[in-house]
């Protein structure tokens, strides 16, 4: 698991680069089964969303597995 800020999104490849507080960058790949929770502005809470709802700058907590030389995100929850 990592915590950090979404630094870059690649919508075509469904990847996000998350920068941790110590400056490390982790590239995460999102499959169709990835669980994503994003802010819901109207209520001030959070809702289940999709990769398309992510924005650069969100502070997130992500769980992932490593295989085939890539990090595959199983869940990502926004904390900001």
Number of C-alpha atoms within 10 A of each C-alpha: 10 15 18 23 22 23 18 15 19 10 11 6 10 14 19 23 19 27 21 18 11 7 9 10 16 17 17 22 19 21 14 9 10 18 18 21 21 22 19 12 9 7 8 8 10 16 15 12 16 16 20 10 11 20 16 13 14 18 18 21 19 18 17 18 12 10 8 6 6 13 17 19 23 18 16 23 21 21 15 12
